Amino acid sequence: MTTQQILLMTCLYLAALVAVTYFTRATGRRVMGARVGGAVVAFMPLRVIAFGEALGWWRIPFAATPYFVTSL
């Protein structure tokens, strides 16, 4: 994905969050709880990947670019 596509998708996700919050009439506490839970779950794979690489189970190639590049 290019930087422009990443920004577009981020804006679309934000619009979806606002729409779901409005139509479900979620309270601020419930929205923040969902966001914190989502952040925890989003960072868990990073720890699992680091753990797997430290044990030598797998290696994930890294490209220092703002978009995902597939490795063939």
MODELLER restraints for C-alpha pairs under 7 A, 6 or more apart:
rsr = mdl.restraints
at = mdl.atoms
rsr.add(forms.Gaussian(group=physical.xy_distance, feature=features.Distance(at['CA:1:A'], at['CA:67:A']), mean=4.93, stdev=0.5))
rsr.add(forms.Gaussian(group=physical.xy_distance, feature=features.Distance(at['CA:1:A'], at['CA:68:A']), mean=5.98, stdev=0.5))
rsr.add(forms.Gaussian(group=physical.xy_distance, feature=features.Distance(at['CA:2:A'], at['CA:67:A']), mean=5.56, stdev=0.5))
rsr.add(forms.Gaussian(group=physical.xy_distance, feature=features.Distance(at['CA:3:A'], at['CA:66:A']), mean=6.54, stdev=0.5))
rsr.add(forms.Gaussian(group=physical.xy_distance, feature=features.Distance(at['CA:3:A'], at['CA:67:A']), mean=6.75, stdev=0.5))
rsr.add(forms.Gaussian(group=physical.xy_distance, feature=features.Distance(at['CA:52:A'], at['CA:58:A']), mean=6.10, stdev=0.5))
rsr.add(forms.Gaussian(group=physical.xy_distance, feature=features.Distance(at['CA:53:A'], at['CA:59:A']), mean=5.62, stdev=0.5))
